Amino acid sequence: MNTRQGYGPGGPERVAPEEPVMLGALYAVALAGGLLGAVYLYAVAFDDFSESDLMAATPWWFLPVVFGLHGLVSRRLLRRAAAGRPATAGGLPDRGPGPLAALLLFPPLVLRWRRSLPVSLVGAAFWGLLLWIFLTVVFPSL
């Protein structure tokens, strides 16, 4: 953890590890691009693609969404932890993130890394594996 001291309204406080601003922008662009891709595929051009084409295109929008979401959440959790505040997804120490958020945000809540990039990469890999299992094992049998 970064031990540099800053002065806030309550006196000295720990500050978050500094990460490049462009990394936060990368997470936001990945999240927005993935969401726009999903909207385009399923709301605008849905009739132009076959079912198998839509399934094949799913990783192209899903993985950027997961990468961006995990990156933004892990940056927020790292800043909260460095400031000495509760580092749960909801910021509520007594309730915690809840079982659904714990499942959806698995790597940021479990991994104790000090940088958001490895957490977001592991999160994308984790959900990419689950998506692959779904598309190859579960979906064909539906």
C-alpha positions as CSV (number, residue, x, y, z in Angstrom):
1,M,0.0,0.0,0.0
2,N,1.2,3.5,-0.7
3,T,2.3,5.2,2.5
4,R,2.4,8.7,1.2
5,Q,0.4,11.0,3.5
6,G,-2.1,13.6,2.5
7,Y,-4.1,16.0,4.5
8,G,-7.9,15.8,4.4
9,P,-10.6,17.2,6.6
10,G,-10.0,14.6,9.2
11,G,-6.2,15.0,9.3
12,P,-3.5,12.8,7.8
13,E,-4.9,10.0,5.5
14,R,-3.4,7.4,3.2
15,V,-3.8,8.1,-0.5
16,A,-4.5,5.6,-3.2
17,P,-1.7,4.1,-5.3
18,E,-1.3,6.2,-8.3
19,E,-2.4,4.7,-11.5
20,P,-2.2,6.3,-14.9
21,V,-5.3,8.4,-15.8
22,M,-5.2,6.7,-19.2
23,L,-5.9,3.4,-17.6
24,G,-9.2,4.7,-16.2
25,A,-10.0,6.0,-19.6
26,L,-9.2,2.6,-21.1
27,Y,-11.7,1.0,-18.7
28,A,-14.4,3.5,-19.5
29,V,-13.8,3.2,-23.3
30,A,-13.9,-0.6,-23.1
31,L,-17.1,-0.6,-21.1
32,A,-18.8,1.9,-23.3
33,G,-17.6,0.2,-26.5
34,G,-18.8,-3.2,-25.3
35,L,-22.2,-1.8,-24.4
36,L,-22.5,0.0,-27.7
37,G,-21.6,-3.2,-29.5
38,A,-24.3,-5.1,-27.7
39,V,-26.9,-2.4,-28.4
40,Y,-25.9,-2.4,-32.1
41,L,-26.1,-6.2,-32.4
42,Y,-29.3,-6.8,-30.4
43,A,-31.3,-3.6,-31.0
44,V,-30.2,-2.3,-34.4
45,A,-28.9,-5.1,-36.6
46,F,-30.5,-8.1,-34.9
47,D,-32.3,-9.2,-38.1
48,D,-29.2,-9.0,-40.2
49,F,-27.4,-11.8,-38.2
50,S,-28.2,-15.5,-37.8
51,E,-28.4,-17.0,-34.3
52,S,-25.0,-18.6,-34.7
53,D,-23.5,-15.2,-35.8
54,L,-24.9,-13.5,-32.8
55,M,-23.5,-16.2,-30.5
56,A,-20.1,-15.9,-32.2
57,A,-20.1,-12.1,-31.8
58,T,-20.9,-12.3,-28.1
59,P,-17.3,-12.3,-26.8
60,W,-16.6,-9.2,-28.9
61,W,-18.9,-7.1,-26.7
62,F,-19.1,-9.1,-23.5
63,L,-15.3,-9.3,-22.7
64,P,-14.8,-5.5,-23.1
65,V,-17.8,-4.9,-20.8
66,V,-16.4,-7.2,-18.2
67,F,-12.8,-5.8,-18.5
68,G,-14.0,-2.2,-18.2
69,L,-16.4,-3.0,-15.3
70,H,-13.8,-4.9,-13.3
71,G,-11.2,-2.2,-14.0
72,L,-13.4,0.7,-12.8
73,V,-14.7,-1.3,-9.8
74,S,-11.2,-2.4,-8.7
75,R,-9.8,1.2,-9.1
76,R,-12.6,2.4,-6.8
77,L,-12.0,-0.4,-4.3
78,L,-8.3,0.4,-4.2
79,R,-8.9,4.1,-3.6
80,R,-11.3,3.3,-0.8
81,A,-8.9,0.8,0.8
82,A,-6.0,3.3,0.6
83,A,-8.2,6.0,2.3
84,G,-9.0,3.6,5.1
85,R,-12.7,3.3,4.2
86,P,-14.5,-0.1,3.7
87,A,-13.4,-1.7,0.5
88,T,-16.6,-3.5,-0.4
89,A,-18.4,-3.0,-3.7
90,G,-21.2,-1.1,-2.1
91,G,-19.0,0.6,0.5
92,L,-21.1,-0.8,3.3
93,P,-19.1,-2.7,5.9
94,D,-22.0,-4.1,7.8
95,R,-23.9,-5.5,4.7
96,G,-21.0,-6.1,2.3
97,P,-21.6,-6.4,-1.4
98,G,-24.2,-9.2,-1.2
99,P,-24.0,-12.6,-2.9
100,L,-24.9,-11.4,-6.4
101,A,-22.3,-8.7,-6.4
102,A,-19.8,-11.0,-5.0
103,L,-20.4,-13.4,-7.9
104,L,-20.5,-10.8,-10.6
105,L,-17.4,-8.9,-9.3
106,F,-15.5,-12.0,-8.1
107,P,-11.9,-11.0,-8.9
108,P,-12.0,-7.5,-7.4
109,L,-13.5,-8.7,-4.2
110,V,-11.3,-11.7,-3.7
111,L,-7.9,-10.8,-5.2
112,R,-5.8,-8.5,-3.0
113,W,-3.6,-7.0,-5.7
114,R,-2.6,-3.4,-5.6
115,R,-3.2,-2.6,-9.2
116,S,-6.4,-2.6,-11.2
117,L,-5.0,-3.9,-14.4
118,P,-4.2,-7.5,-13.2
119,V,-7.6,-7.7,-11.5
120,S,-9.5,-6.6,-14.6
121,L,-7.5,-9.0,-16.8
122,V,-8.2,-11.9,-14.4
123,G,-11.9,-10.9,-14.3
124,A,-12.1,-10.8,-18.1
125,A,-10.4,-14.2,-18.3
126,F,-12.7,-15.7,-15.6
127,W,-15.8,-14.5,-17.3
128,G,-14.4,-15.4,-20.7
129,L,-14.0,-19.0,-19.5
130,L,-17.5,-19.1,-18.1
131,L,-18.8,-17.7,-21.4
132,W,-16.9,-20.3,-23.4
133,I,-18.3,-23.1,-21.2
134,F,-21.8,-21.7,-21.7
135,L,-21.5,-21.3,-25.5
136,T,-19.9,-24.7,-26.0
137,V,-21.6,-26.9,-23.4
138,V,-24.8,-25.4,-22.2
139,F,-26.1,-23.4,-25.2
140,P,-26.0,-26.2,-27.8
141,S,-28.2,-28.3,-25.6
142,L,-30.9,-25.7,-25.2
